[in-house]
Amino acid sequence: MARSKSQPTAATQKMKGQGKPSQAKVSPLRPDVLTLILSLALIAVTLAVFWQVRNHEFISFDDNEYVTNNPQVKSGLTLRG
């Protein structure tokens, strides 16, 4: 049986983009729930990485000059500082 010229073959349909539309993968979670889960995961990872720092003290090289004795730090938050 001969094919008519009006019906394209499967190969030409794919080339022209006329094949079956591809199904986009949809997340089973709603976007707001997914955002909440990702935010909580990011907070948990950040806390896990920096948790060890809570017991660290200043090092004695230049912390007193740049932090505790700094006039800009002592004056508080201002536009100039």
Backbone as a printed PyTorch tensor [residue, N CA C, xyz], in Angstrom:
tensor([[[ 0.8340, -1.1610,  0.0000],
         [ 0.0000,  0.0000,  0.0000],
         [ 0.8930,  1.2430,  0.0000]],

        [[ 0.6580,  2.1330, -0.8930],
         [ 1.4870,  3.3350, -1.0340],
         [ 0.9700,  4.4380, -0.1120]],

        [[ 1.9420,  5.1600,  0.4390],
         [ 1.5880,  6.2820,  1.3090],
         [ 1.3220,  7.5150,  0.4720]],

        [[ 0.3430,  8.2730,  0.8850],
         [ 0.0830,  9.5120,  0.1500],
         [ 1.0830, 10.5670,  0.5870]],

        [[ 1.3010, 11.5340, -0.2300],
         [ 2.2760, 12.5830,  0.0630],
         [ 1.8110, 13.5190,  1.1670]],

        [[ 0.5440, 13.5090,  1.4930],
         [ 0.0330, 14.4410,  2.5050],
         [ 0.3310, 13.9650,  3.9210]],

        [[ 0.6390, 12.6920,  4.1270],
         [ 0.9120, 12.1920,  5.4560],
         [ 2.4100, 12.0100,  5.6400]],

        [[ 3.0280, 12.7800,  6.5470],
         [ 4.4710, 12.6550,  6.7690],
         [ 4.8090, 11.3790,  7.5280]],

        [[ 6.0220, 10.9280,  7.3550],
         [ 6.4880,  9.7430,  8.0660],
         [ 6.8330, 10.1240,  9.5000]],

        [[ 7.0880,  9.1300, 10.3340],
         [ 7.4330,  9.3780, 11.7380],
         [ 8.7290, 10.1630, 11.8400]],

        [[ 9.6700,  9.8840, 10.9430],
         [10.9620, 10.5890, 10.9790],
         [10.7820, 12.0660, 10.6510]],

        [[ 9.9560, 12.3590,  9.6580],
         [ 9.7760, 13.7750,  9.3060],
         [ 8.9350, 14.5020, 10.3450]],

        [[ 8.0430, 13.7740, 11.0330],
         [ 7.2870, 14.4070, 12.1070],
         [ 8.2000, 14.8470, 13.2330]],

        [[ 9.1720, 14.0050, 13.5800],
         [10.1090, 14.3620, 14.6450],
         [10.9800, 15.5290, 14.2350]],

        [[11.3930, 15.5470, 12.9730],
         [12.2440, 16.6320, 12.4980],
         [11.4870, 17.9530, 12.4900]],

        [[10.2210, 17.9140, 12.1620],
         [ 9.4330, 19.1300, 12.0880],
         [ 8.8060, 19.4930, 13.4220]],

        [[ 8.9540, 18.6380, 14.4160],
         [ 8.3700, 18.9080, 15.7170],
         [ 6.8750, 18.6410, 15.7560]],

        [[ 6.3730, 17.7940, 14.8330],
         [ 4.9470, 17.5180, 14.7740],
         [ 4.5930, 16.2100, 15.4680]],

        [[ 5.5410, 15.6070, 16.1370],
         [ 5.2720, 14.3520, 16.8170],
         [ 4.4170, 14.5860, 18.0450]],

        [[ 4.2660, 13.5540, 18.8400],
         [ 3.4780, 13.6890, 20.0500],
         [ 4.1370, 14.7080, 20.9720]],

        [[ 3.3500, 15.5770, 21.5830],
         [ 3.9490, 16.5430, 22.5000],
         [ 4.5290, 15.8140, 23.7080]],

        [[ 5.7300, 16.2040, 24.1040],
         [ 6.3680, 15.5410, 25.2350],
         [ 5.7190, 16.0150, 26.5260]],

        [[ 5.5700, 15.0940, 27.4250],
         [ 4.9760, 15.4040, 28.7190],
         [ 6.0500, 16.0000, 29.6180]],

        [[ 5.8410, 17.2020, 30.1180],
         [ 6.7860, 17.8110, 31.0430],
         [ 6.6220, 17.1480, 32.3980]],

        [[ 7.7480, 16.8700, 33.0430],
         [ 7.6810, 16.2560, 34.3610],
         [ 7.2160, 17.3080, 35.3600]],

        [[ 6.1760, 16.9810, 36.0720],
         [ 5.5930, 17.9000, 37.0400],
         [ 5.8910, 17.3650, 38.4260]],

        [[ 6.3720, 18.2390, 39.2930],
         [ 6.6540, 17.8430, 40.6600],
         [ 5.3420, 17.5350, 41.3710]],

        [[ 5.2880, 16.4700, 42.1690],
         [ 4.0490, 16.1600, 42.8820],
         [ 3.7560, 17.1600, 44.0000]],

        [[ 4.7500, 17.9680, 44.3770],
         [ 4.5560, 18.9510, 45.4340],
         [ 4.1660, 20.3000, 44.8540]],

        [[ 3.3590, 21.0230, 45.5870],
         [ 3.0180, 22.3790, 45.1690],
         [ 4.2460, 23.2580, 45.3160]],

        [[ 4.3440, 24.3430, 44.5420],
         [ 5.5320, 25.2030, 44.5990],
         [ 5.7870, 25.7990, 45.9780]],

        [[ 4.7400, 26.1570, 46.7250],
         [ 4.9600, 26.7360, 48.0480],
         [ 5.4970, 25.7060, 49.0370]],

        [[ 5.0640, 24.4630, 48.9220],
         [ 5.5720, 23.3980, 49.7970],
         [ 7.0140, 23.0820, 49.4340]],

        [[ 7.3050, 23.0440, 48.1480],
         [ 8.6670, 22.7800, 47.6920],
         [ 9.6100, 23.8920, 48.1550]],

        [[ 9.1580, 25.1380, 48.0830],
         [ 9.9610, 26.2670, 48.5500],
         [10.2280, 26.1600, 50.0420]],

        [[ 9.2260, 25.7840, 50.8190],
         [ 9.3930, 25.6250, 52.2610],
         [10.3990, 24.5180, 52.5740]],

        [[10.2900, 23.4050, 51.8930],
         [11.2140, 22.2830, 52.1370],
         [12.6420, 22.6730, 51.7790]],

        [[12.8260, 23.3330, 50.6400],
         [14.1750, 23.7530, 50.2410],
         [14.7390, 24.7970, 51.2020]],

        [[13.9080, 25.6920, 51.6880],
         [14.3680, 26.7050, 52.6470],
         [14.8070, 26.0530, 53.9530]],

        [[14.0200, 25.1240, 54.4510],
         [14.3830, 24.4340, 55.6920],
         [15.6520, 23.6030, 55.5130]],

        [[15.8150, 22.9950, 54.3530],
         [17.0330, 22.2280, 54.0880],
         [18.2520, 23.1480, 54.0570]],

        [[18.1030, 24.3220, 53.4520],
         [19.2070, 25.2740, 53.4060],
         [19.5730, 25.7660, 54.7990]],

        [[18.5800, 26.0340, 55.6330],
         [18.8470, 26.4490, 57.0120],
         [19.5510, 25.3420, 57.7770]],

        [[19.1000, 24.1010, 57.6050],
         [19.7150, 22.9710, 58.3160],
         [21.1670, 22.7650, 57.8890]],

        [[21.4510, 22.8810, 56.6020],
         [22.8250, 22.7100, 56.1150],
         [23.7090, 23.8470, 56.6470]],

        [[23.2080, 25.0600, 56.6400],
         [23.9830, 26.2000, 57.1450],
         [24.2900, 26.0310, 58.6250]],

        [[23.3030, 25.6410, 59.4100],
         [23.5370, 25.4170, 60.8380],
         [24.5320, 24.2780, 61.0720]],

        [[24.4320, 23.2320, 60.2830],
         [25.3500, 22.1050, 60.4520],
         [26.7900, 22.5080, 60.1610]],

        [[26.9830, 23.3580, 59.1590],
         [28.3330, 23.7710, 58.7910],
         [28.9180, 24.7230, 59.8360]],

        [[28.1190, 25.6730, 60.3140],
         [28.6430, 26.7040, 61.2000],
         [28.4180, 26.4250, 62.6870]],

        [[27.8580, 25.2850, 63.0550],
         [27.5740, 24.9860, 64.4620],
         [28.8460, 24.9540, 65.3080]],

        [[29.9440, 24.4820, 64.7380],
         [31.1950, 24.3780, 65.4930],
         [31.7790, 25.7410, 65.8530]],

        [[31.3830, 26.7840, 65.1720],
         [31.9510, 28.1150, 65.3850],
         [31.4420, 28.7480, 66.6780]],

        [[30.3470, 28.2720, 67.2140],
         [29.7400, 28.9090, 68.3850],
         [30.6610, 28.9240, 69.6030]],

        [[31.6060, 28.0250, 69.6770],
         [32.5140, 27.9730, 70.8280],
         [33.8640, 28.6310, 70.5640]],

        [[34.0560, 29.1810, 69.3910],
         [35.3380, 29.8010, 69.0740],
         [35.4310, 31.1900, 69.6910]],

        [[36.6220, 31.5500, 70.0700],
         [36.8570, 32.8730, 70.6340],
         [37.6130, 33.7170, 69.6180]],

        [[37.7760, 35.0200, 69.9690],
         [38.5830, 35.8890, 69.1180],
         [40.0220, 35.3900, 69.1120]],

        [[40.6900, 35.5910, 67.9850],
         [42.1220, 35.3300, 67.9740],
         [42.8140, 36.6230, 68.3780]],

        [[43.9770, 36.5200, 68.9250],
         [44.5940, 37.6980, 69.5370],
         [45.4810, 38.5000, 68.5900]],

        [[45.3990, 38.2900, 67.3000],
         [46.2510, 39.0400, 66.3730],
         [45.8160, 40.4970, 66.2500]],

        [[44.5800, 40.7240, 65.8200],
         [44.1500, 42.1020, 65.5970],
         [42.6820, 42.3260, 65.9220]],

        [[42.0340, 41.3960, 66.5860],
         [40.6160, 41.5580, 66.8900],
         [40.3440, 42.7450, 67.7940]],

        [[41.2300, 42.9910, 68.7520],
         [41.0070, 44.1270, 69.6470],
         [41.0630, 45.4490, 68.8880]],

        [[41.9790, 45.5700, 67.9360],
         [42.0990, 46.8190, 67.1810],
         [40.9290, 47.0100, 66.2160]],

        [[40.5420, 45.9680, 65.5370],
         [39.5310, 46.0980, 64.4880],
         [38.0970, 45.9410, 64.9860]],

        [[37.8950, 45.3340, 66.1430],
         [36.5250, 45.1010, 66.5960],
         [36.2300, 45.8430, 67.8870]],

        [[36.8720, 45.4610, 68.9580],
         [36.4690, 46.0000, 70.2670],
         [36.9480, 47.4210, 70.5100]],

        [[38.0820, 47.8440, 69.9320],
         [38.5800, 49.2050, 70.1360],
         [38.3540, 50.1070, 68.9300]],

        [[37.6020, 49.6750, 67.9620],
         [37.3650, 50.4430, 66.7470],
         [36.3460, 51.5530, 67.0330]],

        [[36.7100, 52.8300, 66.7930],
         [35.7820, 53.9280, 67.0780],
         [34.4960, 53.8490, 66.2480]],

        [[34.5750, 53.3750, 65.0130],
         [33.3650, 53.2560, 64.1930],
         [32.4280, 52.1810, 64.7350]],

        [[32.9850, 51.1200, 65.2620],
         [32.1560, 50.0730, 65.8550],
         [31.5470, 50.5830, 67.1560]],

        [[32.3340, 51.2980, 67.9490],
         [31.8490, 51.8170, 69.2250],
         [30.7570, 52.8680, 69.0510]],

        [[30.7860, 53.6220, 67.9400],
         [29.7830, 54.6630, 67.7430],
         [28.4410, 54.0970, 67.3080]],

        [[28.3710, 52.8460, 66.9630],
         [27.1010, 52.2370, 66.5850],
         [26.8070, 52.4090, 65.1040]],

        [[25.6110, 52.0810, 64.7230],
         [25.1980, 52.1760, 63.3270],
         [24.7930, 53.6150, 62.9960]],

        [[25.5600, 54.2400, 62.1220],
         [25.2570, 55.5930, 61.6570],
         [25.4240, 55.6280, 60.1550]],

        [[24.9690, 56.7130, 59.5310],
         [25.1770, 56.8620, 58.0870],
         [26.6580, 56.9840, 57.7620]],

        [[27.3810, 57.6860, 58.5960],
         [28.8170, 57.8700, 58.3580],
         [29.6060, 56.5870, 58.5800]],

        [[29.2310, 55.8330, 59.5850],
         [29.9490, 54.6090, 59.9420],
         [29.5880, 53.4690, 59.0750]]])
